[in-house]
Amino acid sequence: MLKTILVPVDGSEKGFNALKYAVGLSKDCGGKIVVSTVSLPYAFSEAAKEYVSTISELVTTQIPPKTKSKAGDLITDFSKDRVLMNAKKKLARNKDLVVEYRQIIGDDPAKAIVDQAEAIKADMIVMGNRGMGQFAEILLGSVGNKVISFAKCPVVIVK
């Protein structure tokens, strides 16, 4: 039985496909869904978002480090996170679901997802096969592949 399903989303269509899949699992099993997003501990300039040419252009300001539990911060104010706000809108019709929204600050999304799954005792992770971090995938490898390799619970990759 799936009591807790972790669904990391990044705002991509594939991530929201995973969320839709997790809703079906949750309805079948009666489990809770934890929707999370990993936020980098630094901000990107508007120019860097559109034109990625050098690493030095990417990092503009450092966000002060915060002490966070590996479970991430429980989000109730969605105005500060566009990805979680969109996820909440997509789940608005499913009033019978038990859903938590969490934000993790970390520079390695795969590690943050695996750590969060352990911290919340997730029975399964459901995630999209390719997110918005395709530039980073070229340099660092697929987040999904890393999560599959290191997670202690089953991982479902949704296309």
CORZIFEN-V840177 format. One line per field, one symbol per residue. ss: DSSP state (H for helix, E for strand, - for the rest). phi: phi as a letter, one per 30 degrees, with the letter a starting at -180 (. if undefined). psi: psi as a letter, one per 20 degrees, with the letter a starting at -180 (. if undefined). A space follows every 50 residues. Layout:
ss->???
phi->???
psi->???
//
This chain:
ss->---EEEEE----HHHHHHHHHHHHHHHHH--EEEEEEEE--EEE-HHHHH ----HHHHEEEE----------EE---HHH-HHHHHHHHH--------EE EEEEE---HHHHHHHHHHH----EEEEE-----HHHHHHH--HHHHHHHH ---EEEEE-
phi->.cdbccbdbbjdddddddddddddddddciddcccbbccddbccdddddc bcbbdddddcbcdedbdbdddiddcbcddcbdddddddddcedcdddcbc bbcccacbedddddddeddchddacbbddbcdcdddeddcjddedddedc dccdbcccd
psi->pohpopnpqjirghhhghggghgggghhijrqpopqqppqkrqqqhghhh nohqhhhgogqpppqqoqqiirppphniiiohghghggghjhimiiqopq pqpppqingggggggggghjlpiqppqqhpbilhghhghirpgggggghi qirqpppp.
//
